Amino acid sequence: MLRTARSALACAVLACAVLACAVLACAVLAAAAGPPVAAATLTLSCGGGVQADTCRDAAQRWARQQGHQVRFVDLPNSSTERLALIQQMLAGHSARIDVYPLDIVWPGQLASELIDLRPYLRPADIEGFAQADLRSDTVDGRLVALPYFADVPLLYYRKDLLDAFGLPVPRSWDELGRVAAEAQRRARAAGQPRIWGYVWQGAAYEGLSCNALEWIASAGGGTLVDARSGRVTVDNPRARAALDMARGWIGTISPLDVLNMHEEQARAAFQSGHAVFMRNWPYARALLEHPRSPVRGRVGVAPLPAGAGGNTAATLGGWQFAVSRHSRHPREATALIAYLTAPQQQRTDALQAGLLPTRTALYDDAELRASLPDFAVLTQALRAAVERPSSVTRARYARVSAAFSDAVHDIVSGRSATGPTLRRLQRRLQHMAPDGAWN
Ligand code: GLC
């Protein structure tokens, strides 16, 4: 009994000695690794939509690995509303959100309220991004955001209906008008009275600017403001014809309601079987193929149709992450966004949520190519991408785009005539930048 107690005591002493050694060893190692990093709590907005889940998972993983905490904030889905809220928070010097998701067209607008990330980044953090993305994230030599995912619109169509009616996937806008009208007529006659030919984003906001830019640029009518000279080009005969074409769709192949649609309303109409064609971004694909989606397995995708000039034009979209100038943890916040935009994470985002990488090498990744069903169409669309004139109009892009989408909305809704409205828009934009000087 006594012997058992003694050996237990000896064991305990030995165990304590081992523990003390371990603690000492840890302390020595920690000292060698530099001062202990204080745990930070970072607040991040992942935006909304399907990408939010993979973004949250990745941010949580980073926080666990680094001994920090992350909190999440939701922001409105509409790009225009989201910008207004972010501007308000930044103007109020709010430290509530450390990391913001930025639309590709915003860095020039928000740069003064964002930190320059370069001092906190390693060279590998910035290598291999697509040039167009890095260009729009660099303002006056300061890198104010890191590209998170690229976006490019597609033409979604009801494969089952086109097959049943023996109709082709349209390659030009003119053909889209004809095929959508015919498919709509036949589907209605076959017992779907509420179906329409084509849904898109027609509310007066950034999404309509993207749609209208595509109609105009694909007709050879330019990109509203010339990216090189800064000159306003919007009032021209090709732009007028392109907008007249879209105006002709309302009430014929597109419901009146399209004039209130953002991305999600268009998707809801298409997903519930109320449209033959839809213009939307790649995020819609996973939702349309959801097990409970009424159109699952019946949808095809194609590049947007070509315009009168024979070109297709797909607006280059995409999202970035940036760190607020008012963040109390700029170093940790930058480390978090470097993690979220790293090649390995972009690969996971592509495989899990279908997000298009902004690291160009991933487009040669065999597993990605094989597992993303639309990869070939998406890369084709990316090659035809046109940039909105945000880099040239800088801090005034949001005003330019709002004036554009308001004018287009007036035209396509039939509220005002195309010619005079474009002339007024041209004058208004020229007034913002006499002689093309936007600085
Ligand atoms: C998508 C694009 C973005 C664009 C927006 C318009 O989110 O990624 O660049 O501004 O749609 O609604």
Boltz pocket constraint, residues with backbone or C-beta under 6 A from the ligand:
constraints:
  - pocket:
      binder: B
      contacts: [[A, 79], [A, 103], [A, 104], [A, 105], [A, 151], [A, 206], [A, 207], [A, 208], [A, 210], [A, 263], [A, 281], [A, 316], [A, 317], [A, 318], [A, 319]]
      max_distance: 6.0
